[in-house]
């Protein structure tokens, strides 16, 4: 239904009025809120200003407290510094007082020293005067003594010096004797213990061998077969073996003679097989000889291995073992060299263990010390140096090589093991029954001993006794006193050590006998 226009106008006016009224109400409400907000803000500002003032007052109070505390601390520190300065000032004053006192003491000492120097100068002048007086008195006394004694000052000095020289020589001889006796006593005791212990552990058998080989035969008829027609068999045998075959009037025996012990052993075995076989002619001799050479070489190798095993050396080069095996048929003064080498190895190792030396070096060097004798028939030179070259060639240690080269002093000894090897070599060679010495060498050694002793001033006569183990010297009692006799014994012992070669040791005894003779008439 259509409403009238004025209704619409009224409605529009009413709506407009409502809108305006709402706007006004909203405006009034907003102004109220603003006023409230301003009031709150003013209150907050007022409260904040009040709180700021309070904080400011608190900060000022804290700053004043801190300032007061700092001022108090600084005042305390200043007070402590002042106290320290006061103490230092007191110490300085005290030190100045001490220095003044010391200065006074030094001045006093200086004055005392000047007084003492003056006193010493006065005394020196007095002493100079007294010395001049004494010199004058001495000259006067010397003149009187020279006139009384009939001797000048130089002559008196000579007499005094000679007297002093005699006294010094006597004192020297007495000192030498005393030191020597004490040293010998201690050394002999220790040496006896070491050597006795070493020998007890060794206890090897005595070996005596000859330089010729005797081959027994069943009958003298075999001698003719050995010689052969027109001597062809014996010539072939000697040519092949290099050994002389001696067939003489000795019943049921022939003799093989030669310097090379290996060749001699090969020849002995060859001849034994020929005699057993019965067929003796040049071809058979050569055949048996070649077989025997191989047999003996194997025997030497086995002997070297067995001896090295017995000694306790398991790492030797095979060629060294072979060289050592050749010594099975080598002798020195009738002593088997392989057995001697084993004995030296055991002795050297035992002594090295007792004194703290290198046992392995001593044992190896002792076992190999005579290895040069296995080829010294073929190579010229000292067997010690030859043996050292062999050992060096097969990479033995320098210590072992040196001990081998030095055991006969072809080199100067530089190690204790070298000395031990030389000592063990001498012990093995010098023990009873170990070696036989030729008569010519024995006589020459005795003559050399007596010649050395007779060359000493004051010796009347000398005698080598007990197979050269002791030298007895008789001195002139008028020329040599007891102390001089001890010195002669010492000098002769040193000369023997330096100029002679001998097994074992030689005892030197000096006899000084005084005899007084008178006649009753």
VOGU-3710 file (C-alpha; in Angstrom, 3 decimals, decimal comma):
1> xxxxxxxxxx> 0,000/0,000/0,000  1,351/3,339/-0,946  2,014/5,695/2,002  1,651/9,318/1,676  4,686/11,403/0,923  4,676/13,248/4,175  5,011/9,969/5,954  8,178/9,297/4,093  9,319/12,799/4,915  8,582/12,304/8,564
11> xxxxxxxxxx> 10,420/9,018/8,587  13,389/10,620/6,917  13,365/13,524/9,357  13,124/11,155/12,293  16,061/9,092/10,951  18,087/12,195/10,409  17,340/13,446/13,880  18,336/10,050/15,327  21,518/10,126/13,386  22,389/13,585/14,607
21> xxxxxxxxxx> 21,483/12,672/18,136  23,716/9,543/17,969  26,517/11,624/16,661  26,171/14,124/19,442  26,001/11,439/22,067  29,113/9,807/20,652  30,851/13,179/20,610  29,938/13,874/24,194  31,048/10,393/25,244  34,413/10,820/23,515
31> xxxxxxxxxx> 35,034/14,151/25,159  34,331/12,576/28,514  36,798/9,812/27,875  39,386/12,329/26,787  38,908/14,320/29,951  39,236/11,151/32,025  42,327/10,133/30,071  43,825/13,571/30,607  43,124/13,325/34,290  44,718/9,853/34,466
41> xxxxxxxxxx> 47,673/11,010/32,432  48,110/14,049/34,662  47,913/11,798/37,704  50,460/9,374/36,187  52,754/12,251/35,338  52,402/13,606/38,830  53,139/10,171/40,314  56,075/9,709/37,952  57,486/13,062/38,922  57,101/12,169/42,573
51> xxxxxxxxxx> 58,817/8,743/41,960  61,594/10,457/39,963  62,203/12,864/42,766  62,403/9,960/45,204  64,789/8,031/42,927  66,855/11,145/42,487  67,055/11,637/46,230  68,014/7,926/46,684  70,710/8,225/43,976  72,086/11,318/45,614
61> xxxxxxxxxx> 72,168/9,558/48,966  73,914/6,514/47,447  76,442/8,753/45,676  77,125/10,589/48,936  77,591/7,247/50,754  79,942/5,967/48,045  81,871/9,238/48,090  82,164/9,025/51,850  83,369/5,377/51,644  85,943/6,233/48,951
71> xxxxxxxxxx> 87,169/9,169/50,959  87,482/6,984/54,052  89,419/4,287/52,102  91,747/6,870/50,592  92,322/8,391/54,009  93,201/4,895/55,372  95,570/4,244/52,461  97,199/7,629/52,952  97,559/6,841/56,656  99,211/3,436/55,822
81> xxxxxxxxxx> 101,547/5,101/53,330  102,504/7,650/55,921  103,197/4,876/58,438  105,364/3,008/55,877  107,237/6,187/55,035  107,786/6,789/58,736  109,155/3,217/59,151  111,405/3,576/56,118  112,649/6,871/57,438  113,453/5,225/60,777
91> xxxxxxxxxx> 115,311/2,343/58,982  117,276/4,820/56,876  118,231/6,751/59,961  119,302/3,510/61,663  121,376/2,451/58,644  123,018/5,848/58,525  123,931/5,433/62,171  125,368/1,923/61,420  127,312/3,261/58,437  128,724/6,055/60,566
101> xxxxxxxxxx> 129,796/3,487/63,170  131,415/1,313/60,509  133,125/4,297/58,992  134,581/5,101/62,368  135,748/1,468/62,720  137,336/1,546/59,245  139,100/4,791/60,037  140,353/3,225/63,256  141,513/0,098/61,404  143,195/2,239/58,785
111> xxxxxxxxxx> 145,068/4,020/61,493  145,969/0,691/63,137  147,153/-0,630/59,759  149,343/2,398/59,216  150,789/1,886/62,669  151,352/-1,827/61,945  153,020/-1,039/58,590  155,283/1,378/60,339  156,087/-1,286/62,949  156,728/-3,885/60,205
121> xxxxxxxxxx> 159,021/-1,486/58,369  160,947/-0,924/61,586  161,176/-4,698/62,127  162,275/-5,253/58,512  165,073/-2,761/58,951  166,025/-4,524/62,168  165,891/-7,926/60,415  167,994/-6,657/57,528  170,611/-5,565/60,020  170,446/-8,924/61,776
131> xxxxxxxxxx> 170,631/-10,775/58,426  173,728/-8,836/57,493  175,234/-9,765/60,839  174,218/-13,429/60,336  175,650/-13,458/56,816  178,899/-12,164/58,167  178,850/-14,826/60,898  178,009/-17,555/58,350  180,828/-16,507/56,069  183,155/-16,563/59,038
141> xxxxxxxxxx> 181,848/-19,994/60,111  182,099/-21,354/56,547  185,671/-20,199/56,328  186,433/-21,899/59,635  184,613/-25,109/58,587  186,394/-25,191/55,215  189,746/-24,742/56,969  188,883/-27,447/59,540  187,250/-29,984/57,142  189,503/-29,305/54,189
151> xxxxxxxxxx> 186,419/-29,162/51,896  184,936/-26,368/49,850  181,210/-25,600/49,841  180,756/-27,275/46,445  182,543/-30,395/47,646  180,396/-30,486/50,787  177,281/-30,086/48,615  178,387/-32,983/46,419  178,878/-35,184/49,485  175,497/-34,184/50,845
161> xxxxxxxxxx> 173,761/-34,781/47,510  175,375/-38,191/47,160  174,274/-39,070/50,664  170,743/-37,898/49,893  170,794/-39,832/46,613  171,774/-43,033/48,442  169,038/-42,455/51,007  166,476/-41,751/48,284  167,453/-44,868/46,349  167,158/-46,908/49,517
171> xxxxxxxxxx> 163,757/-45,372/50,302  162,700/-45,940/46,707  163,724/-49,584/46,854  161,934/-50,044/50,174  158,801/-48,389/48,807  158,930/-50,490/45,642  159,348/-53,644/47,710  156,482/-52,755/50,033  154,095/-51,797/47,230  155,181/-54,776/45,194
181> xxxxxxxxxx> 154,648/-57,177/48,101  151,207/-55,762/48,863  150,201/-55,761/45,192  151,517/-59,267/44,642  149,735/-60,549/47,712  146,366/-59,102/46,654  146,817/-59,931/42,965  148,050/-63,444/43,661  145,131/-64,158/45,966  142,544/-62,938/43,469
191> xxxxxxxxxx> 144,326/-64,517/40,510  144,548/-67,863/42,317  140,825/-67,779/42,976  139,930/-66,908/39,388  142,413/-69,250/37,700  141,688/-72,145/40,074  137,982/-71,771/39,456  138,527/-71,626/35,691  140,843/-74,647/35,651  138,477/-76,674/37,828
201> xxxxxxxxxx> 135,726/-76,062/35,308  137,993/-77,078/32,427  139,936/-80,120/33,669  140,988/-81,206/30,155  143,154/-84,211/29,576  146,836/-83,919/28,824  147,650/-84,412/25,158  151,126/-85,330/23,937  151,697/-85,990/20,255  154,789/-86,389/18,121
211> xxxxxxxxxx> 155,715/-84,726/14,841  156,218/-88,087/13,135  153,801/-90,962/12,554  154,715/-94,626/12,928  152,823/-97,197/10,870  153,062/-100,826/12,056  153,437/-103,593/9,451  152,827/-107,308/9,748  156,290/-108,333/8,644  159,486/-106,866/7,322
221> xxxxxxxxxx> 158,707/-108,413/3,933  156,131/-105,664/3,420  158,943/-103,099/3,409  160,098/-104,415/0,047  156,603/-104,181/-1,389  156,309/-100,636/-0,097  159,603/-99,701/-1,784  158,616/-101,452/-5,018  160,752/-102,349/-8,005  163,635/-99,886/-8,214
231> xxxxxxxxxx> 161,850/-97,755/-5,593  158,931/-96,747/-7,826  156,291/-97,314/-5,142  158,029/-95,241/-2,466  158,787/-92,453/-4,969  155,168/-92,374/-6,117  153,932/-92,388/-2,498  156,194/-89,486/-1,463  155,371/-87,516/-4,625  151,603/-87,935/-4,228
241> xxxxxxxxxx> 151,372/-87,399/-0,454  154,243/-84,894/0,014  155,457/-86,895/3,026  158,799/-88,611/3,478  158,576/-92,356/4,023  161,438/-93,621/6,193  162,128/-97,356/5,982  165,014/-98,372/8,231  166,018/-101,261/10,464  163,146/-100,683/12,897
251> xxxxxxxxxx> 161,356/-104,030/13,053  157,771/-104,220/11,799  157,366/-100,435/11,473  157,861/-97,610/8,996  158,002/-93,899/9,809  156,208/-91,023/8,079  157,886/-87,652/8,480  156,594/-84,236/7,438  155,917/-80,754/8,772  152,296/-80,574/7,590
261> xxxxxxxxxx> 150,272/-82,636/10,090  147,256/-82,928/7,779  149,342/-84,345/4,970  151,042/-86,666/7,433  147,701/-87,997/8,656  146,462/-88,495/5,083  149,678/-90,340/4,256  149,362/-92,515/7,387  145,809/-93,519/6,564  146,690/-94,083/2,900
271> xxxxxxxxxx> 149,607/-96,370/3,782  147,460/-98,265/6,297  144,805/-98,954/3,660  147,429/-99,992/1,124  148,946/-102,452/3,587  145,505/-103,816/4,409  144,578/-104,131/0,737  147,935/-105,637/-0,232  147,964/-104,156/-3,716  150,688/-101,501/-3,772
281> xxxxxxxxxx> 151,499/-99,745/-7,041  151,455/-96,078/-8,195  147,921/-96,202/-9,608  146,499/-97,807/-6,461  148,400/-95,343/-4,292  146,828/-92,393/-6,115  143,343/-93,917/-5,931  143,558/-94,657/-2,187  145,095/-91,223/-1,567  142,179/-89,352/-3,208
291> xxxxxxxxxx> 139,626/-91,328/-1,171  141,606/-90,690/1,999  141,782/-86,940/1,302  137,971/-86,768/1,177  137,738/-88,928/4,285  140,162/-86,752/6,278  138,448/-83,532/5,147  135,136/-84,894/6,410  136,833/-86,014/9,609  138,292/-82,511/10,137
301> xxxxxxxxxx> 134,916/-80,891/9,517  133,249/-83,187/12,032  136,042/-82,594/14,550  135,618/-78,820/14,192  131,834/-79,047/14,588  132,070/-81,364/17,583  134,640/-79,196/19,363  132,667/-75,999/18,672  129,545/-77,705/20,025  131,377/-78,822/23,166
311> xxxxxxxxxx> 132,662/-75,299/23,747  129,186/-73,822/23,210  129,723/-71,910/19,952  126,846/-72,781/17,637  126,850/-69,818/15,241  130,347/-70,020/13,730  130,678/-69,732/9,966  131,010/-73,220/8,384  134,349/-72,270/6,801  135,699/-71,205/10,208
321> xxxxxxxxxx> 134,625/-74,581/11,591  136,463/-76,258/8,708  139,635/-74,270/9,408  139,423/-75,206/13,094  138,989/-78,869/12,188  142,370/-78,803/10,401  143,944/-78,138/13,824  142,965/-81,633/14,952  146,178/-82,872/13,345  148,297/-79,827/14,262
331> xxxxxxxxxx> 150,520/-79,806/17,346  152,533/-77,102/19,105  155,345/-78,451/21,281  153,452/-81,781/21,083  150,206/-80,194/22,361  147,170/-80,748/20,156  146,148/-77,284/18,886  142,413/-78,023/18,532  142,209/-79,314/22,104  144,334/-76,365/23,206
341> xxxxxxxxxx> 141,950/-73,931/21,442  138,922/-75,446/23,153  140,718/-75,269/26,500  141,633/-71,596/25,957  138,016/-70,789/25,036  136,686/-72,353/28,247  139,378/-70,727/30,415  138,915/-67,271/28,870  135,124/-67,460/29,231  135,372/-68,593/32,854
351> xxxxxxxxxx> 137,785/-65,812/33,800  135,699/-63,229/31,893  132,603/-64,286/33,826  134,481/-63,913/37,125  135,777/-60,397/36,420  132,744/-59,045/34,530  134,178/-58,959/30,977  132,322/-59,953/27,775  132,052/-63,751/28,025  130,979/-64,312/24,406
361> xxxxxxxxxx> 133,863/-62,259/22,955  136,388/-63,975/25,243  135,090/-67,448/24,327  135,008/-66,826/20,545  138,428/-65,190/20,510  139,868/-67,935/22,727  138,531/-70,665/20,454  139,709/-68,952/17,238  143,011/-67,502/18,536  145,189/-70,164/16,807
371> xxxxxxxxxx> 143,074/-70,573/13,654  145,957/-69,088/11,647  147,986/-72,240/12,364  145,634/-74,177/10,066  147,151/-72,479/6,993  150,456/-71,010/8,202  152,243/-73,718/6,182  150,721/-72,169/3,062  150,690/-68,444/3,976  153,681/-66,570/5,330
381> xxxxxxxxxx> 153,533/-64,416/8,438  152,530/-64,586/12,072  149,765/-67,088/12,763  148,062/-64,472/14,992  147,759/-61,961/12,125  146,802/-64,703/9,671  144,070/-65,837/12,064  142,840/-62,258/12,492  142,550/-61,898/8,696  140,556/-65,148/8,495
391> xxxxxxxxxx> 138,193/-64,054/11,270  137,750/-60,620/9,673  136,988/-62,236/6,311  134,117/-64,204/7,865  132,614/-61,159/9,631  133,695/-61,813/13,191  133,338/-58,751/15,425  136,248/-56,262/15,629  136,720/-57,175/19,308  137,244/-60,855/18,431
401> xxxxxxxxxx> 139,567/-59,981/15,530  141,640/-57,696/17,765  141,951/-60,310/20,523  143,180/-62,900/17,979  145,736/-60,496/16,480  147,000/-59,316/19,884  147,372/-62,630/21,749  151,102/-62,730/20,844  151,375/-58,902/20,984  151,569/-58,470/17,204
411> xxxxxxxxxx> 149,138/-55,649/17,995  148,977/-53,522/21,126  146,233/-54,807/23,419  143,311/-52,414/23,713  140,603/-54,556/25,373  140,339/-56,652/28,511  139,155/-59,622/26,418  142,450/-59,571/24,475  144,366/-59,747/27,756  142,165/-62,644/28,926
421> xxxxxxxxxx> 142,804/-64,606/25,731  146,565/-64,154/26,144  146,348/-65,210/29,805  144,204/-68,266/29,004  146,617/-69,218/26,196  149,534/-69,061/28,642  147,642/-71,096/31,281  146,759/-73,824/28,790  150,287/-73,971/27,374  152,081/-73,860/30,735
431> xxxxxxxxxx> 150,099/-76,420/32,719  152,074/-79,574/33,581  152,289/-82,039/30,728  150,702/-79,745/28,192  153,785/-79,183/26,052  157,199/-80,595/25,414  160,095/-78,287/24,653  163,063/-79,175/22,501  166,430/-79,464/24,264  167,977/-76,721/22,141
441> xxxxxxxxxx> 165,196/-74,222/22,927  165,296/-75,185/26,584  169,049/-74,615/26,875  168,842/-71,285/25,051  166,136/-70,079/27,415  168,237/-70,981/30,465  171,285/-69,220/29,011  169,245/-66,107/28,242  167,926/-66,000/31,803  171,422/-66,121/33,292
451> xxxxxxxxxx> 172,741/-63,556/30,786  170,001/-61,067/31,722  170,783/-61,430/35,413  174,572/-61,219/35,060  174,269/-57,905/33,195  172,932/-56,170/36,344  175,478/-54,202/38,378  176,283/-55,851/41,712  175,379/-59,412/40,599  178,056/-61,980/41,445
461> xxxxxxxxxx> 176,467/-65,008/39,755  173,094/-66,384/38,652  171,590/-69,850/38,196  168,487/-70,926/36,271  166,959/-73,836/38,202  163,786/-75,949/38,238  163,668/-76,263/34,447  163,854/-72,513/34,029  160,926/-71,811/36,350  163,180/-70,032/38,851
471> xxxxxxxxxx> 166,185/-67,723/38,509  168,426/-67,526/41,588  170,780/-64,504/41,731  173,694/-64,073/44,147  174,777/-60,438/44,696  177,878/-58,811/46,185  176,947/-57,967/49,818  179,418/-55,060/49,948  177,866/-53,365/46,894  174,170/-54,210/47,334
481> xxxxxxxxxx> 172,165/-53,746/50,530  168,841/-55,434/51,380  166,777/-52,736/49,696  168,995/-52,908/46,617  168,490/-56,684/46,457  164,724/-56,152/46,292  165,207/-53,615/43,498  167,411/-56,030/41,523  164,701/-58,699/41,779  162,166/-56,172/40,462
491> xxxxxxxxxx> 164,422/-54,989/37,593  165,305/-58,522/36,456  161,641/-59,567/36,503  160,708/-56,621/34,273  163,584/-57,396/31,857  162,493/-61,028/31,569  158,932/-59,932/30,803  160,090/-57,482/28,124  162,837/-59,480/26,393  161,868/-63,160/26,657
501> xxxxxxxxxx> 159,075/-65,503/25,625  158,281/-68,312/28,067  155,295/-70,336/29,263  153,873/-69,741/32,732  155,888/-67,613/35,154  159,495/-67,390/36,319  160,365/-66,809/39,965  163,318/-64,439/40,563  165,134/-64,903/43,893  167,988/-62,594/44,946
511> xxxxxxxxxx> 170,386/-63,936/47,611  172,517/-61,514/49,637  174,791/-63,336/52,054  177,272/-61,678/54,423  180,120/-63,802/55,810  182,629/-62,653/58,396  185,896/-64,626/58,675  188,726/-64,348/61,172  191,575/-66,562/62,320  192,634/-67,534/65,835
521> x> 196,392/-67,749/66,057
//
